[in-house]
Amino acid sequence: MPNNIVFNPVAEQLKTLIHGMQGTTPTPLLLDSTTGKLLSTVDGSVTVAGTVTAQGTLTVTASNLDIRPLTASTDSFTLGSRTFLEDSTNIAGVTGTGAVLMENTGDKSMYSYYIANTGTNTITVKLQISPTTTATYFVDDTTSINLAGGSITVLTAVKFLQYTRSKG
């Protein structure tokens, strides 16, 4: 019986094809065509212990998701897109009552109104909120504040709806 070479002695020509088992069928492992990294899809239940790092897009669909309270000792988060918006109006020669500075505040999580009484007479101010711009739907959000001439105050909404305005 002749002694035949079983392995290829040229290193550049050595190649390996790796398969995994899908049920009882051998299946080639799937690689990303750009990066050459191993791609993996899991169908069924997966238990993860420890930390998982994902690069790219990760989609998780869950039912009976266990959400726990965050604690400062083990959790952290970053708020993004925090913005500060400013608007102002000057109202002179006011007599009687009226609504001013109606704003669409539906996309705000917190907001306040800085009010300066530059006149000499005391004025009464409060915030009102409404789901629409229709005047009859506005309801008082804060109690009225008497603001003496030359004084300032800040009013912060207690409840939130789509629109907020200052009422005097």
C-alpha positions as CSV (number, residue, x, y, z in Angstrom):
1,M,0.0,0.0,0.0
2,P,1.5,3.3,-1.1
3,N,2.1,6.1,1.4
4,N,0.0,9.0,0.2
5,I,0.1,12.6,1.6
6,V,-3.1,13.2,3.5
7,F,-2.7,16.9,4.2
8,N,-1.9,19.7,1.7
9,P,1.7,20.9,2.5
10,V,1.1,24.4,1.0
11,A,-0.1,26.8,3.8
12,E,-1.7,29.3,1.5
13,Q,-4.1,26.6,0.2
14,L,-5.2,25.4,3.6
15,K,-8.9,26.2,4.2
16,T,-11.4,25.1,6.8
17,L,-15.2,25.0,6.4
18,I,-17.0,25.1,9.8
19,H,-20.5,23.8,10.2
20,G,-23.0,23.9,13.0
21,M,-25.9,21.6,13.6
22,Q,-29.4,22.8,12.8
23,G,-31.4,20.1,14.4
24,T,-29.8,17.0,12.8
25,T,-28.6,18.8,9.6
26,P,-25.1,20.2,9.3
27,T,-25.3,23.9,8.3
28,P,-22.5,26.3,7.4
29,L,-22.0,29.1,9.9
30,L,-23.2,32.5,8.5
31,L,-20.6,35.4,8.2
32,D,-21.2,39.0,7.5
33,S,-20.1,39.6,3.9
34,T,-18.5,43.0,4.8
35,T,-16.8,42.4,8.1
36,G,-16.5,38.6,8.1
37,K,-17.9,38.5,11.6
38,L,-20.0,35.6,12.7
39,L,-23.8,36.3,12.5
40,S,-26.1,34.7,14.9
41,T,-29.9,34.4,15.1
42,V,-31.6,32.9,18.2
43,D,-35.0,31.5,17.9
44,G,-36.5,30.5,21.2
45,S,-35.6,31.3,24.8
46,V,-32.3,32.8,25.8
47,T,-31.0,33.3,29.3
48,V,-28.3,36.0,29.6
49,A,-26.2,36.2,32.7
50,G,-23.7,39.0,33.0
51,T,-23.1,41.8,30.5
52,V,-24.0,41.8,26.8
53,T,-22.4,44.3,24.4
54,A,-24.2,44.9,21.1
55,Q,-22.7,46.7,18.2
56,G,-25.1,48.0,15.5
57,T,-28.8,47.6,15.8
58,L,-30.3,45.3,18.5
59,T,-34.0,44.6,18.5
60,V,-35.5,43.0,21.6
61,T,-39.1,41.8,21.7
62,A,-40.3,40.8,25.1
63,S,-43.4,39.7,27.0
64,N,-43.5,39.7,30.8
65,L,-40.6,42.0,30.9
66,D,-39.2,42.5,34.4
67,I,-38.7,46.2,35.0
68,R,-37.2,47.1,38.3
69,P,-36.6,50.4,40.1
70,L,-33.4,52.1,39.3
71,T,-30.9,52.7,42.1
72,A,-28.0,55.2,42.1
73,S,-25.5,52.6,43.3
74,T,-26.0,50.3,40.2
75,D,-27.7,52.3,37.5
76,S,-27.1,55.4,35.5
77,F,-28.7,57.1,32.5
78,T,-28.1,60.2,30.3
79,L,-30.8,62.6,29.2
80,G,-30.4,63.7,25.6
81,S,-31.6,66.7,23.7
82,R,-32.2,68.9,26.7
83,T,-33.1,72.3,25.4
84,F,-33.9,75.7,26.9
85,L,-36.5,77.8,25.1
86,E,-37.2,81.4,25.9
87,D,-40.1,83.7,24.7
88,S,-41.2,87.0,26.0
89,T,-43.9,89.5,25.6
90,N,-44.4,93.1,26.9
91,I,-47.9,94.2,27.8
92,A,-48.4,97.9,28.4
93,G,-51.4,99.9,29.5
94,V,-53.4,96.8,30.8
95,T,-56.8,97.4,32.2
96,G,-59.2,94.7,33.2
97,T,-58.3,91.0,32.6
98,G,-56.9,89.1,29.7
99,A,-54.9,86.1,28.6
100,V,-51.3,86.4,27.3
101,L,-48.4,84.3,26.1
102,M,-50.4,81.2,25.1
103,E,-47.8,78.5,24.3
104,N,-48.1,74.9,23.0
105,T,-46.3,73.2,25.9
106,G,-47.4,69.6,24.9
107,D,-43.8,68.5,24.2
108,K,-42.3,70.0,27.4
109,S,-41.8,67.9,30.6
110,M,-41.2,71.0,32.7
111,Y,-41.7,74.7,32.1
112,S,-42.1,78.0,34.0
113,Y,-43.1,81.6,33.4
114,Y,-41.0,84.5,34.7
115,I,-43.3,87.4,35.3
116,A,-42.0,90.9,36.0
117,N,-44.5,93.7,37.0
118,T,-42.7,96.8,35.7
119,G,-45.6,99.0,36.5
120,T,-46.6,100.6,39.8
121,N,-49.9,98.9,40.4
122,T,-50.5,95.4,41.7
123,I,-51.5,92.8,39.2
124,T,-53.1,89.4,39.7
125,V,-51.6,86.5,37.6
126,K,-52.2,82.7,37.3
127,L,-51.5,79.9,34.8
128,Q,-54.2,78.2,32.9
129,I,-54.1,74.9,30.8
130,S,-56.2,73.5,28.0
131,P,-56.2,70.6,25.5
132,T,-57.1,73.1,22.7
133,T,-56.7,76.8,21.9
134,T,-60.4,77.4,22.4
135,A,-60.7,79.9,25.3
136,T,-63.7,78.1,26.9
137,Y,-61.5,75.0,27.5
138,F,-58.9,76.7,29.6
139,V,-58.9,75.9,33.3
140,D,-56.9,77.3,36.2
141,D,-53.7,75.4,36.9
142,T,-52.3,77.5,39.7
143,T,-53.9,79.8,42.3
144,S,-53.9,83.5,41.6
145,I,-50.9,85.5,42.8
146,N,-51.0,89.2,43.5
147,L,-47.8,90.8,42.2
148,A,-47.0,94.3,43.5
149,G,-45.6,96.9,41.1
150,G,-41.8,96.4,40.6
151,S,-42.0,92.8,41.8
152,I,-41.2,89.5,40.0
153,T,-42.4,85.9,40.4
154,V,-42.1,82.6,38.6
155,L,-45.1,80.4,38.0
156,T,-44.6,76.7,37.3
157,A,-47.4,74.5,36.0
158,V,-48.7,71.8,38.3
159,K,-50.7,69.9,35.7
160,F,-49.9,69.5,32.1
161,L,-52.1,69.7,28.9
162,Q,-51.3,70.7,25.3
163,Y,-51.6,74.5,25.9
164,T,-50.6,76.8,28.7
165,R,-51.2,80.6,29.1
166,S,-50.9,83.3,31.7
167,K,-54.1,84.9,32.8
168,G,-54.4,88.3,34.6
